[in-house]
Amino acid sequence: MTTQSSRRRFLRTASLLAPLGPAAPFALNLAAVGNAAAQSASDYKALVCVFLFGGNDHGNTVLATDTDSWNAYLELRGAGSSPIALPAAGTDGGVLPITPATAQSGRSFALHPSLGDLRDLFADGKAAVIANVGPLIAPMNRTDWDEQRVQRPPKLFSHNDQQSIWQAYAPEGARYGWGGRMGDLLASMNGAPTFTCMSTGGNAVWLAGEQTVPFRAGKNGATEITGLSGSLYGSSSAAGLYRDIVTEDSSQYFERAHASIVRRAIDAQATLNSSMIASDALEAVPNAPGGGRNGLAEQLNTVARIIGARSALGVRRQVFFVSMGGFDTHDNQLGRHAGLMGSLGQALAYFQRLLADPAIDAAGAVTTFTASDFGRTMASNGDGTDHGWGAHHFVVGGAVRGGDIYGRFPVVGAGTPDDVGRGRLLPVQSVDQYGGTLASWFGVGSSLLGDIFPNLGNFGSSQDLGFMT
């Protein structure tokens, strides 16, 4: 973080803490920042990021189906020896119509045929579509793009870099993500800050904060350090000796620091695993549509069981990261994407059912949202799609103003004002606006949003996209 941004955050925090009077100098620390930012809230809230690695094909996820849009869609995706256009609504295996609460100039819309579970959540007002989201530094139109009048995000269309930019506003190598930065501000609300930023979907810069460190868990909870219990090398006493060695204090700085970290890891593992709701207390994890494991549902089952232990863990704010891979659909678009969509919709609906279970009772306190490297080209490459930019995303939860599409849905076609080449969408809504809207609901004070979302101030009065209650 730059000196200037640190100074700005200090001044904003000081203004938030002004009512503390003479005690304020002693309160200017991260704990005070968190409490002020969240306005001393006593409720529980969680954000769950579902990252779709590879770049989800938005064009076959949420579709415009009015006559002009559908004809343009078929022109781009329905020709050639291997068309990638989906069947029309009302036909066998056709797209699933949805009716947004807000009309968009006579247009009509639908979801992928495999997203029946998500279509039901949308109809129930528990899911929303956020149209054409992507990394932007400032608002940009097609003329701005053509004439390079507005700065572009770096390294567009690159998997690793765009994953990092979505999660951390910088290309590959970024150190802090916006999920982790929210954790920095709000971890003080948790009795056990270790459990603020949690992943069941692998490493992610999105969870990394300046002070908060991501904690990883698997389907059985936190992973134990091998060899610290039971028999080691055939000896019942060796495990105890090994534990003593790796946790023993030392006069040497690095040995002492390492032992302290190991002790914390052992304690955290024991605390989490003893607190999590047992898996057999909840609905079983479903098999993926078509058979086999639904890995995303397994990850979300673990998240739900951790959320169910929130009182035992003493936490009030948590951010979670889960993920799916396989979205880089350069070929076999129709078959591969159908399976991915089926697993995604099934897992999101399953997670909502778990959150509503009386054992967890957090359906209105948890908001789940999707993110991905980028969208894809509307134009077919013959049997699939290539790397794009903007894309449509889903937000799910009891606190979502669901049943609607937020933002102007793009014009379908090649060479439109929304197209920067081969049907790649020029985003209308930025990741900063998307994340900032979620962060405001989560409890981050408005004066601190700019420290987490560096470009948010460039979007003026439209910083909040309005999809959260």
BAKEFI-154327 format. One record per residue (C-alpha): residue in one letter; residue number from 0; x, y, z. Coordinates in steps of 0.25 Angstrom, whole numbers, always signed. Layout:
<recs>
{rec A, NUM, {X, Y, Z}}
...
</recs>
This chain:
<recs>
{rec M, 0, {+0, +0, +0}}
{rec T, 1, {+5, +14, -3}}
{rec T, 2, {+9, +24, +7}}
{rec Q, 3, {-2, +33, +1}}
{rec S, 4, {-13, +22, +2}}
{rec S, 5, {-9, +19, +16}}
{rec R, 6, {-10, +34, +20}}
{rec R, 7, {-24, +35, +14}}
{rec R, 8, {-28, +22, +21}}
{rec F, 9, {-23, +28, +34}}
{rec L, 10, {-30, +41, +33}}
{rec R, 11, {-43, +34, +29}}
{rec T, 12, {-42, +25, +41}}
{rec A, 13, {-39, +36, +50}}
{rec S, 14, {-52, +43, +46}}
{rec L, 15, {-60, +31, +49}}
{rec L, 16, {-54, +30, +62}}
{rec A, 17, {-55, +44, +66}}
{rec P, 18, {-66, +41, +76}}
{rec L, 19, {-56, +34, +85}}
{rec G, 20, {-50, +47, +89}}
{rec P, 21, {-37, +47, +97}}
{rec A, 22, {-36, +32, +96}}
{rec A, 23, {-36, +32, +81}}
{rec P, 24, {-20, +31, +79}}
{rec F, 25, {-20, +18, +87}}
{rec A, 26, {-32, +13, +78}}
{rec L, 27, {-25, +16, +64}}
{rec N, 28, {-22, +1, +61}}
{rec L, 29, {-28, -9, +52}}
{rec A, 30, {-38, -14, +62}}
{rec A, 31, {-44, +0, +63}}
{rec V, 32, {-44, +2, +48}}
{rec G, 33, {-52, -11, +47}}
{rec N, 34, {-62, -7, +58}}
{rec A, 35, {-64, +6, +52}}
{rec A, 36, {-65, +1, +38}}
{rec A, 37, {-76, -9, +42}}
{rec Q, 38, {-83, +1, +51}}
{rec S, 39, {-82, -8, +63}}
{rec A, 40, {-91, -18, +56}}
{rec S, 41, {-95, -30, +65}}
{rec D, 42, {-101, -39, +54}}
{rec Y, 43, {-94, -49, +45}}
{rec K, 44, {-91, -48, +30}}
{rec A, 45, {-83, -56, +20}}
{rec L, 46, {-79, -54, +6}}
{rec V, 47, {-76, -66, -3}}
{rec C, 48, {-68, -64, -16}}
{rec V, 49, {-70, -75, -26}}
{rec F, 50, {-59, -74, -36}}
{rec L, 51, {-61, -80, -49}}
{rec F, 52, {-47, -83, -54}}
{rec G, 53, {-44, -82, -69}}
{rec G, 54, {-54, -71, -73}}
{rec N, 55, {-69, -75, -73}}
{rec D, 56, {-76, -74, -86}}
{rec H, 57, {-86, -63, -83}}
{rec G, 58, {-93, -64, -97}}
{rec N, 59, {-99, -77, -94}}
{rec T, 60, {-101, -75, -79}}
{rec V, 61, {-111, -63, -79}}
{rec L, 62, {-117, -60, -93}}
{rec A, 63, {-126, -49, -99}}
{rec T, 64, {-137, -56, -107}}
{rec D, 65, {-145, -45, -113}}
{rec T, 66, {-145, -47, -128}}
{rec D, 67, {-134, -37, -132}}
{rec S, 68, {-125, -43, -121}}
{rec W, 69, {-128, -57, -124}}
{rec N, 70, {-126, -55, -139}}
{rec A, 71, {-112, -49, -137}}
{rec Y, 72, {-109, -60, -127}}
{rec L, 73, {-112, -71, -137}}
{rec E, 74, {-104, -63, -148}}
{rec L, 75, {-91, -63, -138}}
{rec R, 76, {-93, -77, -132}}
{rec G, 77, {-102, -85, -141}}
{rec A, 78, {-94, -87, -154}}
{rec G, 79, {-83, -96, -158}}
{rec S, 80, {-81, -111, -156}}
{rec S, 81, {-81, -110, -141}}
{rec P, 82, {-91, -100, -137}}
{rec I, 83, {-91, -95, -122}}
{rec A, 84, {-104, -89, -122}}
{rec L, 85, {-114, -94, -111}}
{rec P, 86, {-128, -99, -115}}
{rec A, 87, {-139, -88, -114}}
{rec A, 88, {-149, -87, -103}}
{rec G, 89, {-160, -96, -104}}
{rec T, 90, {-153, -107, -112}}
{rec D, 91, {-147, -120, -107}}
{rec G, 92, {-135, -116, -98}}
{rec G, 93, {-137, -101, -100}}
{rec V, 94, {-133, -89, -92}}
{rec L, 95, {-141, -86, -80}}
{rec P, 96, {-149, -73, -80}}
{rec I, 97, {-148, -63, -68}}
{rec T, 98, {-156, -51, -66}}
{rec P, 99, {-148, -40, -59}}
{rec A, 100, {-155, -30, -50}}
{rec T, 101, {-150, -18, -58}}
{rec A, 102, {-153, -18, -73}}
{rec Q, 103, {-142, -15, -83}}
{rec S, 104, {-148, -8, -96}}
{rec G, 105, {-156, -20, -100}}
{rec R, 106, {-145, -30, -99}}
{rec S, 107, {-147, -44, -93}}
{rec F, 108, {-137, -53, -86}}
{rec A, 109, {-134, -68, -83}}
{rec L, 110, {-124, -76, -76}}
{rec H, 111, {-116, -88, -80}}
{rec P, 112, {-124, -101, -81}}
{rec S, 113, {-116, -107, -70}}
{rec L, 114, {-119, -96, -60}}
{rec G, 115, {-132, -100, -56}}
{rec D, 116, {-129, -100, -41}}
{rec L, 117, {-124, -85, -43}}
{rec R, 118, {-136, -82, -51}}
{rec D, 119, {-144, -86, -39}}
{rec L, 120, {-136, -77, -29}}
{rec F, 121, {-138, -65, -39}}
{rec A, 122, {-153, -67, -39}}
{rec D, 123, {-153, -68, -24}}
{rec G, 124, {-146, -55, -23}}
{rec K, 125, {-133, -61, -17}}
{rec A, 126, {-124, -59, -29}}
{rec A, 127, {-121, -48, -38}}
{rec V, 128, {-113, -46, -51}}
{rec I, 129, {-102, -35, -52}}
{rec A, 130, {-101, -32, -67}}
{rec N, 131, {-87, -29, -74}}
{rec V, 132, {-77, -28, -62}}
{rec G, 133, {-63, -27, -64}}
{rec P, 134, {-50, -20, -60}}
{rec L, 135, {-50, -5, -63}}
{rec I, 136, {-42, +6, -58}}
{rec A, 137, {-52, +17, -62}}
{rec P, 138, {-65, +17, -70}}
{rec M, 139, {-62, +14, -85}}
{rec N, 140, {-70, +13, -98}}
{rec R, 141, {-67, +8, -111}}
{rec T, 142, {-61, +21, -116}}
{rec D, 143, {-52, +22, -104}}
{rec W, 144, {-47, +8, -107}}
{rec D, 145, {-45, +11, -122}}
{rec E, 146, {-38, +24, -119}}
{rec Q, 147, {-31, +19, -106}}
{rec R, 148, {-36, +31, -99}}
{rec V, 149, {-38, +24, -86}}
{rec Q, 150, {-28, +15, -79}}
{rec R, 151, {-30, +0, -81}}
{rec P, 152, {-28, -10, -71}}
{rec P, 153, {-15, -17, -73}}
{rec K, 154, {-13, -31, -80}}
{rec L, 155, {-27, -33, -85}}
{rec F, 156, {-30, -47, -89}}
{rec S, 157, {-19, -54, -81}}
{rec H, 158, {-24, -65, -72}}
{rec N, 159, {-14, -63, -60}}
{rec D, 160, {-14, -48, -61}}
{rec Q, 161, {-29, -46, -62}}
{rec Q, 162, {-32, -56, -51}}
{rec S, 163, {-22, -47, -42}}
{rec I, 164, {-28, -34, -47}}
{rec W, 165, {-43, -39, -44}}
{rec Q, 166, {-38, -43, -30}}
{rec A, 167, {-27, -32, -27}}
{rec Y, 168, {-27, -21, -37}}
{rec A, 169, {-13, -25, -42}}
{rec P, 170, {-7, -35, -51}}
{rec E, 171, {-1, -48, -47}}
{rec G, 172, {+7, -46, -35}}
{rec A, 173, {-2, -37, -27}}
{rec R, 174, {-1, -39, -12}}
{rec Y, 175, {-15, -34, -6}}
{rec G, 176, {-29, -37, -11}}
{rec W, 177, {-42, -30, -8}}
{rec G, 178, {-47, -41, +0}}
{rec G, 179, {-35, -41, +9}}
{rec R, 180, {-35, -26, +10}}
{rec M, 181, {-50, -27, +15}}
{rec G, 182, {-45, -37, +25}}
{rec D, 183, {-34, -27, +30}}
{rec L, 184, {-45, -17, +33}}
{rec L, 185, {-55, -26, +39}}
{rec A, 186, {-47, -37, +46}}
{rec S, 187, {-47, -30, +59}}
{rec M, 188, {-62, -33, +60}}
{rec N, 189, {-58, -48, +61}}
{rec G, 190, {-53, -55, +74}}
{rec A, 191, {-45, -64, +66}}
{rec P, 192, {-39, -55, +54}}
{rec T, 193, {-32, -67, +49}}
{rec F, 194, {-46, -72, +43}}
{rec T, 195, {-49, -59, +36}}
{rec C, 196, {-44, -62, +22}}
{rec M, 197, {-46, -77, +18}}
{rec S, 198, {-44, -85, +6}}
{rec T, 199, {-49, -99, +2}}
{rec G, 200, {-45, -96, -13}}
{rec G, 201, {-30, -95, -12}}
{rec N, 202, {-21, -83, -12}}
{rec A, 203, {-26, -70, -16}}
{rec V, 204, {-21, -56, -15}}
{rec W, 205, {-35, -51, -13}}
{rec L, 206, {-34, -56, +1}}
{rec A, 207, {-21, -50, +4}}
{rec G, 208, {-21, -37, +13}}
{rec E, 209, {-9, -29, +19}}
{rec Q, 210, {-12, -35, +33}}
{rec T, 211, {-22, -46, +30}}
{rec V, 212, {-17, -59, +25}}
{rec P, 213, {-26, -69, +18}}
{rec F, 214, {-29, -82, +25}}
{rec R, 215, {-31, -94, +16}}
{rec A, 216, {-41, -105, +19}}
{rec G, 217, {-45, -118, +12}}
{rec K, 218, {-58, -126, +13}}
{rec N, 219, {-54, -132, +26}}
{rec G, 220, {-50, -119, +32}}
{rec A, 221, {-36, -113, +35}}
{rec T, 222, {-25, -123, +30}}
{rec E, 223, {-16, -128, +42}}
{rec I, 224, {-1, -127, +41}}
{rec T, 225, {+3, -142, +38}}
{rec G, 226, {+10, -150, +49}}
{rec L, 227, {+6, -142, +61}}
{rec S, 228, {-4, -152, +67}}
{rec G, 229, {-5, -167, +66}}
{rec S, 230, {+7, -176, +62}}
{rec L, 231, {+19, -170, +55}}
{rec Y, 232, {+29, -179, +49}}
{rec G, 233, {+22, -191, +57}}
{rec S, 234, {+24, -184, +70}}
{rec S, 235, {+13, -179, +79}}
{rec S, 236, {+23, -169, +86}}
{rec A, 237, {+29, -163, +74}}
{rec A, 238, {+17, -155, +70}}
{rec G, 239, {+18, -148, +84}}
{rec L, 240, {+33, -145, +82}}
{rec Y, 241, {+31, -140, +68}}
{rec R, 242, {+20, -130, +73}}
{rec D, 243, {+30, -125, +84}}
{rec I, 244, {+41, -123, +74}}
{rec V, 245, {+32, -114, +64}}
{rec T, 246, {+25, -106, +75}}
{rec E, 247, {+37, -104, +85}}
{rec D, 248, {+41, -90, +87}}
{rec S, 249, {+54, -85, +84}}
{rec S, 250, {+64, -74, +86}}
{rec Q, 251, {+66, -73, +71}}
{rec Y, 252, {+56, -64, +64}}
{rec F, 253, {+52, -72, +52}}
{rec E, 254, {+51, -85, +60}}
{rec R, 255, {+43, -77, +70}}
{rec A, 256, {+34, -71, +60}}
{rec H, 257, {+32, -85, +53}}
{rec A, 258, {+28, -92, +66}}
{rec S, 259, {+18, -81, +69}}
{rec I, 260, {+12, -83, +55}}
{rec V, 261, {+11, -98, +57}}
{rec R, 262, {+4, -96, +70}}
{rec R, 263, {-6, -87, +65}}
{rec A, 264, {-9, -96, +53}}
{rec I, 265, {-11, -108, +63}}
{rec D, 266, {-20, -100, +72}}
{rec A, 267, {-28, -95, +60}}
{rec Q, 268, {-29, -109, +54}}
{rec A, 269, {-35, -114, +67}}
{rec T, 270, {-44, -103, +69}}
{rec L, 271, {-50, -103, +55}}
{rec N, 272, {-52, -118, +54}}
{rec S, 273, {-58, -119, +68}}
{rec S, 274, {-68, -108, +64}}
{rec M, 275, {-73, -111, +50}}
{rec I, 276, {-86, -117, +49}}
{rec A, 277, {-85, -132, +45}}
{rec S, 278, {-88, -135, +31}}
{rec D, 279, {-99, -145, +34}}
{rec A, 280, {-107, -134, +41}}
{rec L, 281, {-110, -128, +27}}
{rec E, 282, {-115, -132, +14}}
{rec A, 283, {-105, -141, +7}}
{rec V, 284, {-96, -135, -4}}
{rec P, 285, {-103, -138, -18}}
{rec N, 286, {-96, -145, -29}}
{rec A, 287, {-94, -136, -41}}
{rec P, 288, {-104, -136, -52}}
{rec G, 289, {-101, -148, -61}}
{rec G, 290, {-94, -155, -50}}
{rec G, 291, {-80, -153, -43}}
{rec R, 292, {-76, -144, -32}}
{rec N, 293, {-81, -129, -31}}
{rec G, 294, {-68, -124, -26}}
{rec L, 295, {-74, -110, -24}}
{rec A, 296, {-85, -115, -16}}
{rec E, 297, {-75, -122, -7}}
{rec Q, 298, {-68, -109, -5}}
{rec L, 299, {-81, -102, -1}}
{rec N, 300, {-85, -113, +8}}
{rec T, 301, {-72, -110, +16}}
{rec V, 302, {-75, -95, +16}}
{rec A, 303, {-89, -97, +21}}
{rec R, 304, {-84, -106, +33}}
{rec I, 305, {-74, -95, +36}}
{rec I, 306, {-84, -85, +36}}
{rec G, 307, {-93, -94, +45}}
{rec A, 308, {-82, -93, +55}}
{rec R, 309, {-81, -78, +55}}
{rec S, 310, {-85, -76, +70}}
{rec A, 311, {-76, -87, +75}}
{rec L, 312, {-64, -80, +67}}
{rec G, 313, {-68, -66, +71}}
{rec V, 314, {-69, -60, +57}}
{rec R, 315, {-78, -50, +52}}
{rec R, 316, {-72, -47, +38}}
{rec Q, 317, {-66, -57, +29}}
{rec V, 318, {-62, -58, +14}}
{rec F, 319, {-61, -71, +7}}
{rec F, 320, {-54, -75, -6}}
{rec V, 321, {-59, -87, -14}}
{rec S, 322, {-56, -91, -29}}
{rec M, 323, {-59, -99, -41}}
{rec G, 324, {-50, -101, -53}}
{rec G, 325, {-52, -105, -67}}
{rec F, 326, {-58, -93, -73}}
{rec D, 327, {-47, -90, -84}}
{rec T, 328, {-57, -96, -94}}
{rec H, 329, {-49, -94, -107}}
{rec D, 330, {-55, -107, -113}}
{rec N, 331, {-67, -116, -110}}
{rec Q, 332, {-74, -104, -105}}
{rec L, 333, {-88, -110, -104}}
{rec G, 334, {-85, -123, -97}}
{rec R, 335, {-75, -117, -87}}
{rec H, 336, {-82, -105, -83}}
{rec A, 337, {-95, -112, -81}}
{rec G, 338, {-89, -121, -70}}
{rec L, 339, {-82, -109, -64}}
{rec M, 340, {-95, -101, -63}}
{rec G, 341, {-103, -113, -58}}
{rec S, 342, {-93, -114, -46}}
{rec L, 343, {-92, -99, -44}}
{rec G, 344, {-107, -98, -43}}
{rec Q, 345, {-109, -110, -35}}
{rec A, 346, {-98, -106, -25}}
{rec L, 347, {-104, -92, -23}}
{rec A, 348, {-118, -97, -20}}
{rec Y, 349, {-112, -108, -11}}
{rec F, 350, {-104, -98, -3}}
{rec Q, 351, {-117, -89, -1}}
{rec R, 352, {-124, -101, +4}}
{rec L, 353, {-113, -104, +14}}
{rec L, 354, {-113, -90, +19}}
{rec A, 355, {-128, -90, +21}}
{rec D, 356, {-127, -103, +30}}
{rec P, 357, {-130, -100, +44}}
{rec A, 358, {-117, -106, +48}}
{rec I, 359, {-110, -94, +41}}
{rec D, 360, {-121, -84, +40}}
{rec A, 361, {-113, -74, +31}}
{rec A, 362, {-121, -72, +18}}
{rec G, 363, {-122, -57, +19}}
{rec A, 364, {-108, -55, +25}}
{rec V, 365, {-100, -61, +14}}
{rec T, 366, {-98, -55, +0}}
{rec T, 367, {-92, -64, -11}}
{rec F, 368, {-87, -58, -24}}
{rec T, 369, {-79, -63, -37}}
{rec A, 370, {-67, -58, -43}}
{rec S, 371, {-58, -63, -54}}
{rec D, 372, {-45, -59, -62}}
{rec F, 373, {-54, -52, -73}}
{rec G, 374, {-65, -55, -82}}
{rec R, 375, {-63, -61, -96}}
{rec T, 376, {-65, -57, -111}}
{rec M, 377, {-79, -58, -116}}
{rec A, 378, {-74, -62, -129}}
{rec S, 379, {-71, -77, -130}}
{rec N, 380, {-57, -82, -133}}
{rec G, 381, {-63, -94, -140}}
{rec D, 382, {-66, -103, -128}}
{rec G, 383, {-64, -93, -116}}
{rec T, 384, {-61, -79, -112}}
{rec D, 385, {-49, -71, -109}}
{rec H, 386, {-44, -61, -98}}
{rec G, 387, {-53, -49, -96}}
{rec W, 388, {-55, -38, -86}}
{rec G, 389, {-68, -34, -80}}
{rec A, 390, {-78, -45, -75}}
{rec H, 391, {-91, -47, -67}}
{rec H, 392, {-91, -52, -53}}
{rec F, 393, {-100, -58, -42}}
{rec V, 394, {-103, -53, -28}}
{rec V, 395, {-111, -62, -19}}
{rec G, 396, {-116, -61, -5}}
{rec G, 397, {-127, -56, +4}}
{rec A, 398, {-122, -42, +5}}
{rec V, 399, {-121, -41, -10}}
{rec R, 400, {-132, -33, -18}}
{rec G, 401, {-134, -45, -27}}
{rec G, 402, {-143, -47, -39}}
{rec D, 403, {-136, -36, -47}}
{rec I, 404, {-125, -33, -57}}
{rec Y, 405, {-116, -21, -52}}
{rec G, 406, {-110, -13, -63}}
{rec R, 407, {-112, -11, -77}}
{rec F, 408, {-112, -24, -85}}
{rec P, 409, {-103, -23, -97}}
{rec V, 410, {-107, -23, -111}}
{rec V, 411, {-105, -36, -117}}
{rec G, 412, {-96, -37, -130}}
{rec A, 413, {-83, -33, -136}}
{rec G, 414, {-79, -19, -138}}
{rec T, 415, {-89, -14, -128}}
{rec P, 416, {-85, -2, -118}}
{rec D, 417, {-83, -13, -108}}
{rec D, 418, {-73, -21, -116}}
{rec V, 419, {-58, -19, -116}}
{rec G, 420, {-55, -31, -126}}
{rec R, 421, {-62, -44, -129}}
{rec G, 422, {-73, -41, -120}}
{rec R, 423, {-64, -39, -108}}
{rec L, 424, {-72, -30, -98}}
{rec L, 425, {-68, -16, -94}}
{rec P, 426, {-72, -16, -79}}
{rec V, 427, {-82, -6, -75}}
{rec Q, 428, {-81, -9, -60}}
{rec S, 429, {-68, -11, -53}}
{rec V, 430, {-62, -21, -43}}
{rec D, 431, {-61, -9, -33}}
{rec Q, 432, {-76, -6, -34}}
{rec Y, 433, {-79, -21, -33}}
{rec G, 434, {-70, -23, -21}}
{rec G, 435, {-73, -10, -15}}
{rec T, 436, {-88, -13, -15}}
{rec L, 437, {-85, -26, -7}}
{rec A, 438, {-76, -19, +2}}
{rec S, 439, {-86, -9, +6}}
{rec W, 440, {-96, -19, +10}}
{rec F, 441, {-85, -27, +17}}
{rec G, 442, {-82, -15, +26}}
{rec V, 443, {-70, -7, +20}}
{rec G, 444, {-73, +7, +23}}
{rec S, 445, {-74, +16, +11}}
{rec S, 446, {-62, +25, +14}}
{rec L, 447, {-54, +12, +14}}
{rec L, 448, {-59, +6, +1}}
{rec G, 449, {-49, +14, -7}}
{rec D, 450, {-37, +7, +0}}
{rec I, 451, {-42, -6, -4}}
{rec F, 452, {-47, -3, -18}}
{rec P, 453, {-37, +7, -24}}
{rec N, 454, {-45, +11, -36}}
{rec L, 455, {-59, +12, -30}}
{rec G, 456, {-58, +27, -29}}
{rec N, 457, {-57, +28, -44}}
{rec F, 458, {-72, +23, -45}}
{rec G, 459, {-78, +35, -39}}
{rec S, 460, {-93, +33, -34}}
{rec S, 461, {-94, +19, -39}}
{rec Q, 462, {-84, +12, -29}}
{rec D, 463, {-95, +4, -23}}
{rec L, 464, {-102, -5, -33}}
{rec G, 465, {-114, -7, -25}}
{rec F, 466, {-115, -22, -24}}
{rec M, 467, {-114, -24, -9}}
{rec T, 468, {-124, -20, +1}}
</recs>
